[in-house]
Amino acid sequence: MEERITELEIKISYTEDLVDELNRMVYRQQLQIDLLAAEIRTLREQQRNSPQSEQAFSLRDEIPPHY
């Protein structure tokens, strides 16, 4: 019985470590998501404020990279 309790305590310890690591990972990913969302907002604002945004944009006007 003592051995089973010890094994369960070890498993709980590993599980707690895993949960802590996953929480840290989720936190870092949320920081990255927030940063990327802010960058997207900035880019959209720049596009709205640029003089080119008033003109119709066509992909046919762009030169392909192999030319």
N, C-alpha and C positions, 0 to 999 in steps of 0.2 A: 504494500500500500504506500509506503514511504517513497519507494522508487517511482511509482506512478505520479505521485504528487510532484516530485522533483522534475520529472519529464514534462509535466504540464506547466510548471513554472518556467522551465527553459523555453517551451514553445510560446508561452505568453510573452516572455521577454523578447524573443525574436519578432513576434507579431507586433509588439509595441514599437520596436525599432523600425520595422517596415512601415508602419503607419506614420511614424514621425518623418521618415524619409519621403514618403509619398506626399505628405502635407507640405513639406518644403518644396518639393517638385511642383506641386499645384500652385503654390504661392509664386514661385519664380515664373511659371508659365503665365499666370495672371498678370504679373508685371510686364512680361513681354507683350501680351495681348493689349494691355492698356497703352503701352508705348506705340505699338503698331496702329492702334485705332487713332491715337493722337496724330501720328504721321499722316494717316489717310485723311483726317480732317484738314490738316495743314495743306496737303496737296490739293484737295478739292477746293479749298479757299483760294489757293494760288491760281488754280485753273479758272475759277470764276472771275478773278480779278485781272487776269491777263488779257491783253488786247486781242490775242488770237481766239479767245473763247467766243468773241462776238461773230467771228467768221465761221462759216460752215466748214467743218473738217471732213476731208475725204481721204481714205486710204489710197486712192488712185493718185493723189498728189505726192505721196511719199515714194522715194526711190528705194527699191529693194536693196538689201545689204550687198548682194553679189554684183552690183553695177558700180 
